[in-house]
Amino acid sequence: MADENIAVMKVQDVLMVTLPADPDDATVSSLQEKVLQVMEQSEVQGVILDISAVETLDSFFARTVAETAQMVALMGGRTVIAGMRPSVAITTTQLGLILGGAMTALDVDRALGMLSNTPQRGYGR
Amino acid sequence: MDTHTQAPVVTVREWEQRKEFVGFTDEDARLLRELGPIAEGYADEVVEGLYKQFLQFEETRAFFPDTATLNRVKALQKKYFLELTQGDYGAAYLANRLHVGQVHQQIGLSLRWYMGAYSIYVDLVYPCVLAAFKHDIEKGQRAFLALSKLVRLDTELVITTYIAPSAAIISMQARQARALLEISIPVVQVWAGVVAVPLIGMLDSQRAQLFTERLLERIVEMRASVALVDITGVPMMDTQTAQYLLEAISAVRLLGAQVILTGMRPTIAQTLVHLDIDLSSVATRPSLEAGLRLGLDMLDLQVVPRDAKP
């Protein structure tokens, strides 16, 4: 029920996950489930977490994202967090939250660019 | 009083709340109305007593340079005091009190003289009220209490009118300070995808917040992937500034961009090492030019002479 809030879309071998504005804990948990579910069923080389609508990010969210990135990496994929709002970025650093091995991108467009490049520099165009 | 151009200092609703808070009831209003005719009897005596006091002190004497002014003010004062016992303490009463307060604030009468006058007034009125109600002492006490309650409400209003202009100035100054702060943090685009900002001075909590906000907003706006932060204008580094800077750099990373720190002076580098601040994950270059070169490189761009051979 909670994962109806999260839009999940597979575009070739990239998984696009869009989060709502104020995801509750249940929604955040279901994010991890959803991602792993899809990765099990098909070949996914990259996961993009679109948080451009998210206004607040708490430690549970951060931890879940970090864990998810780790899991994705173990399954041979890369994770990119896209579209973080300035206010969320500031709060995240002030709270000292770590997003693990996930990469970050200005928006989904950049994120796609990052995933299609071979991981040499890591800076998207 | 220009109530048509700005919100009243105290609204009618707030006035009713204040009366309720101190327990000024309709009964009190009634008592005061009953006191009215009696007040007419002692009003002149009380005003004389008050102005005798004013004239004894140089600071208050200065407001009455001649007899004509003195008499005019005494008459106004008497009217003012009698309004305390006219029995109706609604919107009209409020408007009148606010107006008088404003006038006194504008002519520059210091608050302590205004407050002092109220205090003297209460002292002078007390025996008069008791004398008038000597056939019913308990009622006299209630009437006097009602009067002191109203006088205290009046002083509250006066203080509010005195504070109001200062409060407006302070909030305007705060707005101006904020605007100035924003102008002092110019984030410019030096190439497609590259922004640059000079950091001048040290960072305190407020500046750091503003600096980071501005930088992040501009990165989103310019769709930048590289931010050149020039610290040539930072005279010295302390733990606080370094910490705020690191936080800003982390925040920029969360937006998918990279920070290149430029203009680091040897003394700053020395301080950072001594403070054990870890900037190993941050790209640094000695000059803005070198920083730009690195930034372009990060974007897979290169500057070549026009006649370069392919």
Interface residues (C-beta under 8 A of the other chain):
Chain A: I81 A82 M84 P86 S87 V88 A89 I90 T92 T93 Q94 L99 M103 T104 A105 L106 D107 R110 A111 R121 Y123 G124 R125
Chain B: G193 Q209 T212 E213 L216 E217 I219 V220 R223 A224 S225 V226 E247 A248 S250 A251 V252 R253 L254 L255 G256 A257 Q258 M298 L299 D300
